[in-house]
Amino acid sequence: MIAPSKILLVEDDSAILTTLRRVLISEDYNVAIEKTGEAGLARAKAEPFDIVLTDLRLPGMSGLELVRELHTARPRLPILMMTAHGTTETAIEATQSGAYDYILKPFEVPELLSLVSQAVAASRLMSEPVHIGAAGATASPGEAIIGNSRAMQAIYKEIGRVASKPVSVLIRGETGTGKELIARAIYQHSDRANAPFVAINCAAIPETLLESELFGHERGAFTGADARRIGRFEQADGGTIFLDEIGDMTPGTQVKLLRVLQEKTFQRLGGKETISVDARVIAATHRDLNTAIREKHFREDLFYRISVVVLSLPPLRERREDIPDLVRFFLRKYSVEFNVQSTSIHPNAMEFLQAQPWPGNVRELENVTRKILLQAQGYTISIEHVRAALTRIAPPEVSGDKTLKAYADELLSGAQRGEWADAHARLLSTAEQALIARAIELADGNQAKAARWLGISRLTLRAKLVQYGLRPANEPVSVTDPVI
């Protein structure tokens, strides 16, 4: 099984220390504690941690000094700082000195856990190596870009060619083709590999919050902005920022991003200070940006700025010869993760897998292989195992709480039997499909009206309609917790 993430907690207040440790352990984190900055620095240098969570005010070495020295020693280790409202400027200085982010006291537990989760994810993206071209039989479990097809060999050459060049890269490809892995591989082979790698999914953040997420905001910039906040670009200064699904970015945010690329400066939301930043931009999208440009949904000048180099990832159906290596790699990976016996696969079963259309690409193949492994229980994988794994739950008509609850029970029962490990994603997808279908129905097919009701962009809505098969596929696509 995957080992729990390891957190170093540096705090001299025993009551706060005890509470924070209990909260983090309850979320399955492995927590080590130190009460001084000197001890925290020594331990963080000597042991592997996923993140460090430190108070600003410590006896002896301050939290700010800890950030500076630790960031120099371990630049890819995210450091979170806890500080009081009156020391916000010092927290900003800590961020500029290498801290990943900070949180103001008093804070609520969900707020802290959200920030810790983000930092742990950032640590994984920076620290876990991405193996390139590794065969399924030899690659160590972890993250890898698998395939020896002609199409993938061309991608590897492009990674080697552009990784060390100080240029923006646009990665294009269908959902599930591995765009994030390619971005991480470029980062890890670049001369910025020891600097931050910050990833943000532009489609997963509401339009009203994306600009603040990217560029930060000043206190009072909008309702709820009760303190200055550092944005992702400032976090990525000196390193690399990965903008996933950039095709979903709003026109106003596109303008601000264009300025960053042209002038390497920006202003926080609601601020007047001009901030300089040196961050390499790697962007990704599954959209046809050329169509989006023609329909005035994406700026042409921004497109040229982000596409100095373009990598187009092939869908899995165009490199079926890579499927055997991918399957073997995923079987090894999940045998280790699930602590189950590794198994072989019958040639007929492999041929059957190769013949599938795989609309979800490598991501879908990975999920199916994981399910196959659990079903086989150590025996040779047969074509019957594959057919059973490919049988999906038919999403019910979610018409009320009772039906939704029944579906939730069905999903959780399957998860308890080990049939899948994504019950949360399955339920959200089903609910989203029902909500979008009903919105389109009530809007009499008017996508602009439905998108407005749903609070998403029309581009996002139209992509969802394709994803869930709610319109013809050939239609053009434009693009009460305790306080600490």
N, C-alpha and C positions, 0 to 999 in steps of 0.2 A: 504494500500500500504506500501511497505518497506520504512522506514524512511531513508533520505539521511545520508551518513556517516558524522560524525562530526569531524572537524579538528580545533585544536588550533594552531594559527599562532602567533609566538613570534618574533617581528621585530621592531626595533626602528626607522628605516628610513621610514618616512611617504610616500614617493613616491613609494618605493618598496612595502611597506605594502598595499597601495591602489591597485597597479597593481596585486600583488599576490592574494589579496582577490577577485578582479574582475574575474581573470582567474579561480580560484577555484569555485566560485559561478556559473560561466558559465558552469561548469561541474557537476552541481547539488550537490556540497558539501555544507554542513552547516558549516560556518566559524566563529569562535570566534577569537578575536585579543587581544593581550597584547603587551606592549612595553618594559617591563623589565623582566629579568629572575626571579626576586622574585615574581612578579605578575603572570607570567606564571606558575611557580611552584605551587603557592597557588591554582590557578584555576584548573590546571590539577589534583591536589589532591582532589579537592572538587567536580568536575563535571566529568561525563563520556565522554571521547573522544575516537575516533577510532585511531587517530594518533596525534602527535605533530610535527610541522614544525618550527624549530627555527634557528635563525642566530647564528653564533659562537660569534661574537662580540656584546655584549649588555652592556648597562650602568649598573653598579653595578655587580650583579651575571652574570658571563659569560655563554655562551652556554654550555661550557664543564662542569661547575659546575652544571648547570641545568640538564644536562644528568645524571650525577652521582647521584644527589639526587633524581631525578624523577624515575630513573631506580630502585633505592633501594625501593622507595615507591610503584611504580607500574611496576613491572618487565615485565609484558606482554604488556605494552603499547609501540608500535613502535614510536621511535623518529628519525626524519630526520633532519640532520644538513646542513645548507647552509654556505659555506665558500669560501674564495678566494684561488687562486692557491698557494700563499705564505704560507698558513697555513695548507697544506695538512697533515703534520705530526701530528698536533693537532687534525685534523679530524680523523686520524687513532686512536689516543689515545681515542677520544670520542667513536669510534666504539668499541674499546676494553673495554670501561667503560659502554657499554650497548646501544649505539645508534644503530638503525636498519641499517642506511646507511647515506651517505652524498652526496652532490652534489656541484660541484665547480662552482663559479661565474666567468665570466658570463655564464649563461646557457640558452638554448632555452626552450620554453614553453612545447613542446612535451616531452622533456627529463624529465622535472620536473613532468609532469602529469603521465608519465609512472612509475616513482619512487613512486609517491603518490599512484597510483593504486596498485602497488605491496605491499606497506606498509599497505594499507587498507585491502587487501586480507589476508595478514599475521595476521592482528589484528583480523579479523573474525575467522580465523582458531584457534587462541589461546583463544579467549574470549567467543565465542558462544558455550555453552555446547552441548554435543551430548548425548541425552537420549538413554538408552539401554533397549531394550525389551518393550518399552512403547506401550500400546495398542492404536490403532487409535482413540478410543473413548475418551481417557483420556489424551493423550500426548499433551503438549502445543505446539503451532506452532513453528517451528524452525527445527533444525536438530535432527534426531532420527534414530536409527537402530531398525526397526520394525520386529517383528516376534516371535512367540512362538512355532514354529515347533521344532522337535527334533534336526534338523541340526543347527538351530540358537541357541538353548539352549547350544549345545556343544561349539559354538563360544563364547558365553557369559562366559562360564566357563574358556575358554582359555584366554580371556581378563583379567579376574580376576586373573588368575594364573600367567600371565607373566608381567602385567602392572608394578608391583613394582620391578621386577627383572632387573638387569643391563645387559641385553642380547639383541643382535640384533634379529629382528623379520622380517620374510619374509611373506608377505601376497599374496597369490595366488588366482586368480579368474578371470572369464571372465569380459570383459568390461561392466561397469554398475552395478556391484554387490555391490559396496559400499566400495571399498578398502580404500579410503581416510577417510571415516567415522570411519572405524575400527582403522586406524592409530591414528586419533584424540582421539578416546575413550581410546586407550592404553596410549597416552600422558596425557590425563586429569586425569587418575586414577593412574598415576605414581608419584614418589617422585620428578619428574622434572616438575610438573604441573605449577609451578610459574616461570619457566625458558622459554626461547624462544622455539617456535615450528616453524621450517622453512621447507617449502615444495617446492620441485622442480620437474617438470615433465621432465624426461630425454629425452622423445621422442619429446617434443615440442620445444627443443632448438637445433639449428644446431650443427652438430658434432664439427665444428671448434670452437664453443663458449662454449660448455658445460664444458670443463675443467676450463676455466676462470671463468665461473659462479660458479662452485663448490669451487674452490680453490683461486680465485682472481688472479690478475696479477700485475706485476711491470710496471712502466712507460717504454715505448719503447719495451715491450715484443712482440708486433706485431703492424702492421699498424693500427693506430687509438687509440692505448693505450697511451694517452697523460698524464695519471696520474695513480698513484697506485689505485687499486680497491680491496676492501675487498670481499672475496667470501662467499658463503653460509655456509661453515663449520665454518668460524670464527664468523658469525652471530649466529650460533647455539651453540657456545661454552657454556657448562654448561647445555644445553638443549637437544632438540631432532631434528634430521633432517630426513625428510621423502623423500625418493628417489622413486618417482612414475615411473613406466615403466622402471625399472632398466635393463631389458632385452635388451633395445635399446642402452645401453652404449657401446661406442667404446672400443676396446681392450686396447688402450693406457690409457684411463681414468680409465678402470678397474684396471690397475696396480697401479695407484696412489690411487685409493679408497682402494685397498687391503692394501697398506702401512698405510693409516689412521687407518684402523681397527686393523692392527697388532701392530703398533708402536704408534698410536695416535699422529702422526706428519705428516706434509706435507710441501711442498714449493709452494709459489705462482708461477704462470707461468712467466718464465723469471727471477725468483729470486733465491737467494742462501741461504737466511735465513730459518732456520728450525723452523717451528711454531708448538707449542704443542696445542692440542685441545681435549676437553672432550665433545663429542657429541654422544648421543645414536642414532643408525641408525635403522630406520624402513624402509624397502624396500617393493615395490609391483610390481607385473608384471602379465600380462595376458598370457605371453608366457610359453611354456614348456621349462624350463631351462635345464632339463635333455637332451632333444634333442639338444638344443643349445650347450651344453657342448660336446656332441658326435660329432657335426659338427664343433667344434673348434671356435664357435662364442662367447662363454662365458667361463670364467676361472673357472675351477673346484675348485681351492683353494678359490676364492672369493665366490663362491656359498656356501661353507661350513662355511665361515665367516659370511655371512648375514643370514644364515638359521639355527641359533642355535635353534630358535623356528619357526615353519611353521604353519600358519593359512590358511586353504583352504576354501574359501567362496563358498557356493553352488550356482549354477545358480537358477534363479527364477522358472524355470520349474521343479526343484527338490524339491521345497517347496511351491507348489501351495496353501496349506492351509493357508499361510501367506498373500495371496493376498487380502482378504477382509479387514484385519486390515491395510494393506498398502494403499488401496484405500480410506478407511475412514480417515486415517491420512492425505493423500494428499488433500482430499476434504476440511478438516478443515483448513489445512495450507493455501491453495489458496483462500478459502473464505475470510480469514482475509486479505491476501495480495491484492486481487482484490477488497476488500470491496463489496462483493456480498453476497447474502443470501445463507447460508448453505443449502444443500439439501440432500434428501435421495436417495437411489438407489434401483431399483427393483431387487428382487432375480434373475430373469432371466438374467438381465444385468450383475450381479455379476458373475453368473455361466459362462456366455459368456466370461467375462474377465479372469476367471480362466482357461478356455480352450485354451487360446491363447498360442503360443510358446514363446513369449517374448525373441527374440534373443538379444535385448538390455537390458534385465534384469530390475532391479528396476528403472534405469534411464529412460528407455523407458516407463514403466508403469506410472511413475510420469508425463512425458510429455503428455501422452494420457489422464490421469486423469485431468490434467489442462485444456486440450482442451474440455473434456467432460463437465466440470463445466461451462465453458463459453457458450457452446452450450445449456445447459439445462436451463439457465436463471432463476434459482430458482425452477423449476419444478422437479418432481421426475425423476431421470435418468432412461431412458428406454434402451432397447437393440438397438433401432434405433439410440439413441445418441451415443452409444458405437461404432456401425458399422460406423457411419459417422466420428467419431474421429479416427478410425483405418484406414480410407482411406487416404493414403498419396498422396502428390503431385507427379505426375510422372515427374522425372527430365528430362528436355528437352535435346536434343542434342545441347550442347553449341558449335556452329560452328562459331560464330562471335559475334561482339559487339551487333548487333541488337537483336539476340536471347538471349544473356545474359542480355541485358537491359530489354527485355520483361519479362524474368523470374524474374528479380529484381523487376519490377513493380508488378508482380503477388504476390510475397512474401510480399512486403510492403503493398499492398492492404489488404492481409490477416491479416497482423499484425495490421493495422489500425482498422480492424473489430474485433480484439481481438481473432482471431482464433489460434494464436500461438505467442510466445514471443522469438523466436530464428531464426528470418529471416537471421541474419548474419551467424549463423552456417549452416543453410540450403544452402545458396548460396555458401559458401566456400566448403561444402561437395560436391555439384554438380560440381563445377569447378574443384575440386581435382579429382573427379572420371573421368571427361572428360580428364583431363591432363594425368592421369596415363594410362588410356585406350589407348590414342593416342601414348604415349611413348612406351608401350608394342607392339603396332601395328608396329610402325616405326622400333623398334628393332627386329622385327620378333620373338617376344617371348623371347628374351634374357633378363632375369631379371637383370643380373649384368650390362649390358649396359644401360638399362632403368633407373636403380637406379642411375648410374653415371650421366646421363643426368639430372635427376631430382634433384640431390644433396642430396639424402637421402641414408640411409643404405639399403642393400639388405634385411635385416630383416624387416625394416619398410615397404619397398615396398611389400614384400610378405604378411605382415599382412593387408596392404591396399587392396591387390588383393582379399583376403578372405572377408574383410569387404564389398567390393563393388560387390562381386560375379563375379569377372573378371577372375576366373580360377576355376577348380573343387574343391569343398570343401574338398574332401578326399585327396588332394595332401598334402604331408607332409610339415609342416611349420617349418622353421628354425626361429630356432629362430634369407613554407617561412613565419616562425613564428617569433614574436618579441623575442629579447634576453633580459633577465633580469639579 
